[in-house]
Amino acid sequence: MRLLSLLALGLASCSSYQTDFKKAARQFEQGESPAGSWKGTWKSEVNGHHGPLWCILSQDAKDQWTFRYRAGWGILQFGDYQHPVKASLKPGPVLPIDDKMTLPKNFGTYAVKGTVTPTQFNFRFSGNGDKGTMTLTRPK
């Protein structure tokens, strides 16, 4: 019964995330900003695990950005967690990131480093005995 409750909560959260994801995709589809919806994959270089990854990137203030993630592994989707980052948009426009993010539910703290442009999102992550890549593009 507990598993069924957790699945129900996850599906409700998934629906809200999907709605917000589609709204962000429409809002930023023609922009020259890294903000908006992103879709791709994450992959561990340690154990080969991989899965889908979605991100809604928003600029909250001049140098304050929020990465809102949802990830998957196999048939599971998990997340809807936020990673606030202080970063300055560089000419191009390029958003360089070199930060740490703490995942919910004791999944650990990870260093993330990479760049986001209006058309590319490439990060490396490391921590909690793992390391790998996050590669995303604009959804079709």
Secondary structure, 3 states (H helix, E strand, C coil): CHHHHHHHHHHHHHHHHHHHHHHHHHHCCCCCCCCEEEEEEEEECCCCCEEEEEEEEEEEECCEEEEEEEEEECCEEEEEEEEEEECCCECCCEEEEEEEEEECCCCEEEEEEEEECCCCEEEEEEECCEEEEEEEECCC
